[in-house]
Amino acid sequence: MFTGLVEAVGRVEGVDRAAGGLKISITAPFADELSLGQSIAVDGACLTVSGAQETMFEVTAVPATLERTVAGRYESGTAVNLERALRVGARLDGHLVQGHVDGLGTYLGGDKGTEDRRLRFRLPDAVARVTIPQGSITLSGISLTVAALDDPDVCTVAVIPHTWDHTNLSRLSPGDPVNVEGDLIGKYVLKAQSPWLTGGGGSPSGAS
């Protein structure tokens, strides 16, 4: 489990394509604190540390991960948002993020040159259905608040200077894909309501 508060922006140093997926080497300031089997969010995708050295660690993205995340686009020099798993008892300053990416969104552009940066993203359908104004959303591993829904599948987020300076958002260009995870609570609420929304489950209370 994660919070969507990026700890560091790492750098992809190498990718090794194999039948089992993609082995990715990433430099990080806390690489020497990582251990084998530990979970880490890379651009919001929960991956497992398969190797760690003083300044670099390795993860492997399996085919299923490559299909629904930006990991398949990584190359040497790519900047990635990094967050270690939430410790029990730590402050939850963002929101509950599983690291289970729901799909790819698209950066549509925004006001990147002002202090009040407002960026627009097109969302995958699965996320659009659980996204509400002032709700939470995870974009590239970053916990953000939905400032507005411009269309059912297009949201605007407001980005504070600290987030802008300490994540890879500033490197986005219109048309770039981003990992998107919808709000966990919203997904469970939608799942619980779906039988009644489709008319197949009677009423939530069990009354006719």
Summary of the structure (lengths in Angstrom):
residues: 208
radius of gyration: 18.0
end to end distance: 39.1
largest distance: 63.4
contacts: 630
relative contact order: 0.18
helix: 18%
strand: 40%
